[in-house]
């Protein structure tokens, strides 16, 4: 959903990125809020920061850190106190477990593992699901009678896929789809930067593109997202992940951020993302407007 690289599909190293910052959120009523480096994370990080400031805490913003590995390392070192993370990312990228299970089971698994291994707490998850997906235009969906990934797997020899490079190599990308569904032998696979794939679809350069469930372009361009009828991809619910030491020091963080969770639906997040990526507004302004509209500020 962003013009920036997605953390769960990209391994980014960041040794020394936050050098000299360790323990920045460990004194008094100050809390350090981090985020990864794509639009949705920047919006969520701003929401967390603004809510905590409204609660009277001093917030140090350390947004746009990098990929999953960078953000997780910063959290474990104490460079940040919390950041938004996705259950599916935690399961596959951090815990290195196979995809599988429903949303509730995945959340329970990552919550327990983070608590026991890392002394980190997952707060309440949002209902939104920023899962990996494939999408197309309504015209192409109607032309080939496509509704599910099973439909796409059979029709693939007649379709051109617009992909980002990582998707063609990862087990939770095209190889995994081929293994679980069979088929998925596209007539052509064209590789694009993550910010250009939707343009390629709308210009007719490809027929199907790799997507994420809360991409703003899905709503703006009225795209069709194919149903994962064999439940290949895990749920990617988002929630704040917080250091236990921070929660012990500032227990008000949990109820403050938990109040936001139920408001973050797929449709809401798609609209927020498009306000930044499509309308070119600032994440901080978009976050503030949403929180104010829901009377959280």
DASULJO-V661336 format. One record per pair of residues at least 6 apart in sequence whose C-alpha atoms are under 8 Angstrom apart, sorted by sequence separation. I is the first residue (numbers start at 1). J is the second residue. D is the distance in Angstrom with one decimal. If there is no record, write none. Layout:
i->I j->J d->D
i->I j->J d->D
//
This chain:
i->25 j->31 d->4.6
i->35 j->41 d->5.5
i->36 j->42 d->7.1
i->52 j->58 d->7.7
i->53 j->59 d->6.3
i->65 j->71 d->6.3
i->74 j->80 d->5.8
i->75 j->81 d->6.0
i->91 j->97 d->5.7
i->92 j->98 d->6.2
i->100 j->106 d->7.6
i->114 j->120 d->5.4
i->115 j->121 d->5.8
i->140 j->146 d->7.9
i->141 j->147 d->6.9
i->145 j->151 d->7.7
i->146 j->152 d->6.3
i->167 j->173 d->4.6
i->168 j->174 d->5.1
i->169 j->175 d->6.6
i->170 j->176 d->7.5
i->178 j->184 d->5.6
i->200 j->206 d->6.1
i->201 j->207 d->6.0
i->217 j->223 d->7.7
i->218 j->224 d->7.4
i->247 j->253 d->6.7
i->275 j->281 d->5.9
i->276 j->282 d->6.1
i->291 j->297 d->5.9
i->24 j->31 d->7.8
i->25 j->32 d->5.0
i->35 j->42 d->6.2
i->52 j->59 d->7.1
i->75 j->82 d->6.5
i->91 j->98 d->7.5
i->92 j->99 d->6.5
i->114 j->121 d->6.7
i->166 j->173 d->7.7
i->167 j->174 d->6.0
i->168 j->175 d->6.8
i->177 j->184 d->7.0
i->178 j->185 d->7.8
i->201 j->208 d->6.8
i->218 j->225 d->7.8
i->247 j->254 d->7.4
i->276 j->283 d->6.2
i->24 j->32 d->6.7
i->75 j->83 d->7.8
i->91 j->99 d->7.2
i->114 j->122 d->7.8
i->201 j->209 d->6.8
i->35 j->44 d->7.8
i->288 j->297 d->7.9
i->35 j->45 d->5.6
i->49 j->59 d->6.2
i->111 j->121 d->6.7
i->174 j->184 d->7.7
i->276 j->286 d->7.4
i->34 j->45 d->6.3
i->88 j->99 d->7.6
i->111 j->122 d->5.6
i->144 j->155 d->7.4
i->198 j->209 d->7.1
i->275 j->286 d->7.0
i->33 j->45 d->6.6
i->49 j->61 d->7.1
i->71 j->83 d->7.5
i->197 j->209 d->6.6
i->213 j->225 d->7.9
i->197 j->210 d->7.8
i->272 j->286 d->6.7
i->33 j->48 d->7.3
i->91 j->106 d->7.3
i->95 j->110 d->7.8
i->134 j->149 d->7.9
i->272 j->287 d->7.8
i->33 j->49 d->6.3
i->190 j->206 d->7.6
i->240 j->257 d->7.6
i->45 j->63 d->6.7
i->62 j->80 d->7.4
i->88 j->106 d->7.3
i->91 j->109 d->7.9
i->95 j->113 d->8.0
i->107 j->125 d->7.9
i->87 j->106 d->6.6
i->91 j->110 d->6.2
i->198 j->217 d->7.5
i->87 j->107 d->5.9
i->90 j->110 d->6.5
i->42 j->63 d->6.4
i->42 j->64 d->6.6
i->239 j->261 d->7.4
i->41 j->64 d->7.8
i->87 j->110 d->6.7
i->68 j->93 d->7.9
i->69 j->94 d->7.8
i->153 j->178 d->7.9
i->161 j->186 d->6.5
i->31 j->57 d->7.0
i->33 j->59 d->6.9
i->37 j->63 d->7.4
i->38 j->64 d->7.1
i->160 j->186 d->5.9
i->161 j->187 d->7.9
i->163 j->189 d->6.9
i->165 j->191 d->5.9
i->30 j->57 d->5.9
i->31 j->58 d->6.3
i->32 j->59 d->5.7
i->33 j->60 d->6.2
i->34 j->61 d->6.3
i->35 j->62 d->6.9
i->36 j->63 d->6.6
i->37 j->64 d->4.1
i->156 j->183 d->7.1
i->157 j->184 d->7.6
i->159 j->186 d->5.7
i->160 j->187 d->5.5
i->161 j->188 d->6.2
i->162 j->189 d->6.1
i->163 j->190 d->6.1
i->164 j->191 d->5.3
i->165 j->192 d->7.4
i->29 j->57 d->5.4
i->30 j->58 d->4.5
i->31 j->59 d->5.0
i->32 j->60 d->4.5
i->33 j->61 d->5.2
i->34 j->62 d->4.6
i->35 j->63 d->4.6
i->36 j->64 d->5.0
i->37 j->65 d->5.8
i->153 j->181 d->6.7
i->156 j->184 d->5.3
i->157 j->185 d->5.8
i->158 j->186 d->6.9
i->159 j->187 d->5.5
i->160 j->188 d->4.7
i->161 j->189 d->4.8
i->162 j->190 d->5.1
i->163 j->191 d->4.9
i->164 j->192 d->5.3
i->7 j->36 d->6.9
i->29 j->58 d->6.1
i->30 j->59 d->5.7
i->31 j->60 d->6.1
i->32 j->61 d->5.9
i->33 j->62 d->5.8
i->34 j->63 d->4.7
i->35 j->64 d->5.5
i->36 j->65 d->5.2
i->37 j->66 d->4.8
i->153 j->182 d->6.7
i->154 j->183 d->5.9
i->155 j->184 d->7.9
i->156 j->185 d->5.6
i->157 j->186 d->4.7
i->158 j->187 d->5.8
i->159 j->188 d->7.1
i->160 j->189 d->5.9
i->161 j->190 d->6.1
i->162 j->191 d->5.9
i->163 j->192 d->6.0
i->164 j->193 d->6.1
i->7 j->37 d->7.3
i->30 j->60 d->7.2
i->32 j->62 d->6.8
i->33 j->63 d->7.1
i->34 j->64 d->7.3
i->35 j->65 d->6.1
i->36 j->66 d->5.0
i->37 j->67 d->6.4
i->153 j->183 d->4.8
i->154 j->184 d->6.9
i->156 j->186 d->4.5
i->157 j->187 d->4.7
i->160 j->190 d->7.4
i->162 j->192 d->6.7
i->164 j->194 d->6.0
i->6 j->37 d->7.5
i->7 j->38 d->7.8
i->34 j->65 d->7.0
i->35 j->66 d->7.9
i->36 j->67 d->5.5
i->150 j->181 d->6.5
i->153 j->184 d->4.3
i->156 j->187 d->6.6
i->5 j->37 d->7.1
i->6 j->38 d->6.3
i->36 j->68 d->6.7
i->149 j->181 d->7.9
i->152 j->184 d->7.0
i->153 j->185 d->7.4
i->4 j->37 d->6.6
i->5 j->38 d->6.3
i->164 j->197 d->7.9
i->4 j->38 d->4.9
i->163 j->197 d->7.0
i->3 j->38 d->7.1
i->4 j->39 d->7.1
i->25 j->60 d->7.6
i->36 j->71 d->6.3
i->162 j->197 d->6.1
i->2 j->38 d->5.7
i->3 j->39 d->7.4
i->35 j->71 d->6.8
i->260 j->296 d->8.0
i->2 j->39 d->5.2
i->34 j->71 d->7.2
i->1 j->39 d->7.2
i->2 j->40 d->7.2
i->45 j->83 d->6.7
i->162 j->200 d->7.4
i->1 j->40 d->7.3
i->45 j->84 d->6.7
i->162 j->201 d->7.4
i->44 j->84 d->6.8
i->76 j->118 d->7.3
i->41 j->84 d->6.6
i->88 j->131 d->7.8
i->167 j->210 d->7.8
i->162 j->206 d->5.7
i->161 j->206 d->5.8
i->162 j->207 d->7.4
i->34 j->80 d->5.9
i->160 j->206 d->4.9
i->161 j->207 d->6.1
i->162 j->208 d->6.0
i->163 j->209 d->5.9
i->164 j->210 d->7.2
i->32 j->79 d->7.5
i->33 j->80 d->5.9
i->34 j->81 d->7.5
i->36 j->83 d->7.9
i->159 j->206 d->7.6
i->160 j->207 d->5.1
i->161 j->208 d->4.9
i->162 j->209 d->4.5
i->163 j->210 d->5.4
i->17 j->65 d->8.0
i->32 j->80 d->4.8
i->33 j->81 d->6.1
i->34 j->82 d->6.1
i->35 j->83 d->5.2
i->36 j->84 d->7.9
i->159 j->207 d->5.7
i->160 j->208 d->6.3
i->161 j->209 d->5.7
i->162 j->210 d->6.5
i->219 j->267 d->7.9
i->31 j->80 d->7.7
i->32 j->81 d->5.2
i->33 j->82 d->5.4
i->34 j->83 d->4.8
i->35 j->84 d->6.2
i->159 j->208 d->7.1
i->161 j->210 d->7.8
i->181 j->230 d->7.6
i->31 j->81 d->6.2
i->32 j->82 d->6.9
i->33 j->83 d->5.9
i->34 j->84 d->7.7
i->180 j->230 d->7.9
i->219 j->270 d->6.7
i->14 j->66 d->7.4
i->26 j->78 d->7.8
i->180 j->232 d->7.1
i->214 j->266 d->5.6
i->218 j->270 d->7.4
i->219 j->271 d->7.3
i->25 j->78 d->7.3
i->213 j->266 d->7.2
i->214 j->267 d->7.4
i->216 j->269 d->7.6
i->217 j->270 d->7.6
i->12 j->66 d->6.7
i->13 j->67 d->7.8
i->23 j->77 d->7.4
i->24 j->78 d->7.1
i->25 j->79 d->7.1
i->215 j->269 d->7.9
i->216 j->270 d->4.2
i->220 j->274 d->7.4
i->12 j->67 d->5.4
i->14 j->69 d->7.9
i->15 j->70 d->8.0
i->22 j->77 d->6.3
i->23 j->78 d->4.8
i->24 j->79 d->5.7
i->25 j->80 d->6.4
i->177 j->232 d->7.4
i->214 j->269 d->5.9
i->215 j->270 d->5.4
i->216 j->271 d->5.8
i->11 j->67 d->6.6
i->12 j->68 d->7.6
i->13 j->69 d->6.9
i->14 j->70 d->5.5
i->18 j->74 d->7.3
i->22 j->78 d->5.5
i->23 j->79 d->5.3
i->24 j->80 d->6.9
i->25 j->81 d->6.1
i->214 j->270 d->4.8
i->216 j->272 d->7.2
i->10 j->67 d->6.9
i->11 j->68 d->7.5
i->12 j->69 d->6.6
i->13 j->70 d->6.4
i->22 j->79 d->4.2
i->23 j->80 d->7.4
i->216 j->273 d->5.0
i->217 j->274 d->6.5
i->11 j->69 d->7.1
i->12 j->70 d->6.9
i->21 j->79 d->5.5
i->22 j->80 d->7.8
i->215 j->273 d->6.6
i->216 j->274 d->4.1
i->7 j->66 d->7.3
i->8 j->67 d->7.2
i->214 j->273 d->7.7
i->215 j->274 d->7.5
i->216 j->275 d->7.8
i->7 j->67 d->4.2
i->8 j->68 d->6.4
i->6 j->67 d->7.2
i->7 j->68 d->5.1
i->18 j->79 d->7.0
i->172 j->233 d->7.2
i->216 j->277 d->7.4
i->217 j->278 d->7.7
i->216 j->278 d->7.6
i->137 j->201 d->7.6
i->136 j->201 d->7.3
i->137 j->202 d->7.6
i->140 j->207 d->6.9
i->137 j->207 d->7.8
i->136 j->207 d->6.3
i->137 j->208 d->8.0
i->136 j->208 d->4.9
i->99 j->172 d->7.9
i->135 j->208 d->5.7
i->136 j->209 d->6.4
i->134 j->208 d->6.6
i->135 j->209 d->5.5
i->134 j->209 d->5.6
i->135 j->210 d->6.5
i->134 j->210 d->4.7
i->135 j->211 d->6.2
i->133 j->210 d->6.0
i->134 j->211 d->5.3
i->149 j->226 d->5.7
i->132 j->210 d->7.5
i->133 j->211 d->4.9
i->134 j->212 d->7.8
i->147 j->225 d->7.9
i->148 j->226 d->4.7
i->149 j->227 d->5.9
i->150 j->228 d->7.9
i->132 j->211 d->6.0
i->133 j->212 d->5.4
i->147 j->226 d->5.4
i->148 j->227 d->4.4
i->149 j->228 d->5.5
i->150 j->229 d->7.0
i->132 j->212 d->4.6
i->133 j->213 d->6.3
i->146 j->226 d->7.6
i->147 j->227 d->6.4
i->148 j->228 d->6.2
i->149 j->229 d->6.5
i->8 j->89 d->5.7
i->131 j->212 d->5.5
i->132 j->213 d->6.2
i->148 j->229 d->6.2
i->130 j->212 d->5.6
i->131 j->213 d->5.0
i->130 j->213 d->4.3
i->131 j->214 d->7.8
i->141 j->224 d->7.2
i->129 j->213 d->6.1
i->130 j->214 d->5.1
i->138 j->222 d->7.4
i->8 j->93 d->6.7
i->129 j->214 d->7.0
i->130 j->215 d->8.0
i->137 j->222 d->7.2
i->138 j->223 d->6.1
i->128 j->214 d->7.6
i->137 j->223 d->4.9
i->138 j->224 d->5.9
i->136 j->223 d->5.7
i->137 j->224 d->5.8
i->135 j->223 d->6.5
i->136 j->224 d->5.3
i->135 j->224 d->5.4
i->136 j->225 d->6.7
i->135 j->225 d->4.4
i->134 j->225 d->6.0
i->135 j->226 d->6.0
i->133 j->225 d->6.8
i->134 j->226 d->6.0
i->133 j->226 d->7.0
i->133 j->228 d->7.8
i->132 j->233 d->6.8
i->131 j->233 d->6.9
i->131 j->234 d->7.0
i->131 j->235 d->5.9
i->130 j->235 d->7.4
i->131 j->236 d->5.0
i->129 j->235 d->5.9
i->130 j->236 d->5.0
i->129 j->236 d->5.0
i->130 j->237 d->6.5
i->128 j->236 d->7.8
i->129 j->237 d->4.9
i->130 j->238 d->7.9
i->128 j->237 d->5.8
i->129 j->238 d->7.5
i->127 j->237 d->6.5
i->128 j->238 d->7.2
i->126 j->237 d->5.9
i->125 j->237 d->6.0
i->126 j->238 d->5.7
i->125 j->238 d->5.5
i->126 j->239 d->6.3
i->125 j->239 d->4.5
i->124 j->239 d->6.0
i->125 j->240 d->7.8
i->123 j->239 d->5.9
i->124 j->240 d->7.6
i->122 j->239 d->6.5
i->123 j->240 d->5.6
i->122 j->240 d->6.0
i->123 j->241 d->6.4
i->122 j->241 d->4.6
i->123 j->242 d->7.6
i->121 j->241 d->5.6
i->122 j->242 d->6.5
i->120 j->241 d->6.5
i->121 j->242 d->5.2
i->120 j->242 d->5.6
i->121 j->243 d->6.3
i->120 j->243 d->4.7
i->121 j->244 d->6.1
i->119 j->243 d->6.5
i->120 j->244 d->5.3
i->119 j->244 d->5.6
i->106 j->234 d->7.7
i->106 j->235 d->7.4
i->100 j->231 d->8.0
i->103 j->234 d->7.2
i->123 j->254 d->6.5
i->100 j->232 d->7.4
i->102 j->234 d->7.1
i->103 j->235 d->5.2
i->99 j->232 d->7.4
i->100 j->233 d->7.4
i->101 j->234 d->6.9
i->102 j->235 d->7.0
i->103 j->236 d->7.9
i->99 j->233 d->6.6
i->100 j->234 d->5.8
i->103 j->237 d->7.6
i->123 j->257 d->7.8
i->124 j->258 d->5.5
i->127 j->261 d->7.4
i->99 j->234 d->5.6
i->123 j->258 d->6.6
i->126 j->261 d->4.4
i->127 j->262 d->6.3
i->125 j->261 d->6.0
i->126 j->262 d->5.5
i->128 j->264 d->5.9
i->129 j->265 d->7.9
i->130 j->266 d->7.7
i->124 j->261 d->6.3
i->125 j->262 d->7.9
i->126 j->263 d->7.3
i->127 j->264 d->6.4
i->128 j->265 d->4.4
i->129 j->266 d->6.4
i->126 j->264 d->5.6
i->127 j->265 d->5.5
i->128 j->266 d->4.5
i->126 j->265 d->7.0
i->127 j->266 d->7.4
i->128 j->269 d->7.4
i->88 j->234 d->5.6
i->88 j->235 d->5.6
i->89 j->236 d->6.9
i->87 j->235 d->6.7
i->88 j->236 d->4.6
i->87 j->236 d->5.0
i->88 j->237 d->7.2
i->86 j->236 d->5.1
i->87 j->237 d->5.4
i->86 j->237 d->5.2
i->87 j->238 d->6.4
i->86 j->238 d->4.4
i->87 j->239 d->7.9
i->85 j->238 d->5.5
i->86 j->239 d->6.6
i->84 j->238 d->6.4
i->85 j->239 d->5.7
i->84 j->239 d->5.5
i->85 j->240 d->6.3
i->10 j->166 d->7.2
i->84 j->240 d->4.5
i->85 j->241 d->6.5
i->9 j->166 d->6.2
i->83 j->240 d->5.5
i->84 j->241 d->6.2
i->9 j->167 d->7.4
i->82 j->240 d->6.4
i->83 j->241 d->5.7
i->82 j->241 d->5.4
i->83 j->242 d->7.0
i->82 j->242 d->4.3
i->81 j->242 d->5.8
i->82 j->243 d->6.5
i->81 j->243 d->5.7
i->78 j->243 d->7.9
i->81 j->246 d->6.3
i->75 j->242 d->8.0
i->76 j->243 d->7.8
i->75 j->243 d->7.1
i->5 j->194 d->6.7
i->4 j->194 d->7.0
i->3 j->194 d->6.0
i->4 j->195 d->7.1
i->2 j->194 d->7.3
i->3 j->195 d->4.2
i->2 j->195 d->6.5
i->3 j->196 d->8.0
i->52 j->253 d->7.0
i->55 j->256 d->7.5
i->52 j->256 d->6.9
i->51 j->256 d->6.8
i->52 j->257 d->7.8
i->51 j->257 d->7.1
i->48 j->257 d->6.5
i->1 j->211 d->7.3
i->1 j->212 d->6.1
i->1 j->214 d->6.5
i->2 j->215 d->7.2
i->1 j->215 d->3.8
i->1 j->216 d->6.0
i->31 j->246 d->7.9
i->1 j->217 d->7.3
i->26 j->246 d->7.1
i->25 j->246 d->8.0
i->29 j->250 d->7.2
i->40 j->269 d->7.8
i->43 j->272 d->7.8
i->43 j->273 d->7.8
i->40 j->273 d->6.0
i->39 j->273 d->6.6
i->39 j->276 d->7.2
i->46 j->283 d->7.0
i->47 j->284 d->7.7
i->39 j->277 d->7.3
i->46 j->284 d->5.6
i->50 j->288 d->7.3
i->43 j->283 d->4.9
i->47 j->287 d->5.4
i->42 j->283 d->6.3
i->43 j->284 d->6.7
i->46 j->287 d->6.2
i->47 j->288 d->7.0
i->43 j->286 d->7.3
i->44 j->287 d->7.4
i->54 j->297 d->6.4
i->39 j->283 d->7.6
i->43 j->287 d->5.8
i->47 j->291 d->7.3
i->51 j->296 d->7.3
i->51 j->297 d->6.9
i->2 j->273 d->7.7
i->1 j->273 d->6.9
i->3 j->277 d->7.2
i->2 j->277 d->6.6
//
